[in-house]
Amino acid sequence: MYLRQEVYQEAEEWLKVLLADTITEVENELDLVTATEEAHTKIYRLINPAFDPEVQFSIDTCYQDISAVDMAV
């Protein structure tokens, strides 16, 4: 993990913009599990537009091909 707090603050601000609609849906009673899955999918698709959660999350974890995401995110 990073020791510099500004890295996490920058990531938080970036994610607030990326996930603004999901955050609003949670405030309007969207299930947290569903919202978490949506958030992960948005982040992974930003890195790899061809990411398909139905395929990747249905196979054994050792065979998943999910792009690496910075730990701050």
PEURBEL-V257324 format. One record per residue. N is the residue number from 1. RES is the residue in one letter. OMEGA is omega as a letter, one per 20 degrees, with the letter a starting at -180 (999 if undefined). Layout:
BEGIN
n->[N:N]
res->[RES:RES]
omega->[OMEGA:OMEGA]
END
This chain:
BEGIN
n->[1:2:3:4:5:6:7:8:9:10:11:12:13:14:15:16:17:18:19:20:21:22:23:24:25:26:27:28:29:30:31:32:33:34:35:36:37:38:39:40:41:42:43:44:45:46:47:48:49:50:51:52:53:54:55:56:57:58:59:60:61:62:63:64:65:66:67:68:69:70:71:72:73]
res->[M:Y:L:R:Q:E:V:Y:Q:E:A:E:E:W:L:K:V:L:L:A:D:T:I:T:E:V:E:N:E:L:D:L:V:T:A:T:E:E:A:H:T:K:I:Y:R:L:I:N:P:A:F:D:P:E:V:Q:F:S:I:D:T:C:Y:Q:D:I:S:A:V:D:M:A:V]
omega->[r:r:a:a:a:r:a:r:r:r:r:r:r:a:r:r:a:a:a:a:r:r:r:r:r:r:r:r:r:r:a:r:r:r:r:r:r:a:r:a:r:a:a:r:r:a:a:a:a:a:r:a:a:r:a:a:a:r:r:a:a:r:a:r:a:a:r:r:r:a:r:r:999]
END
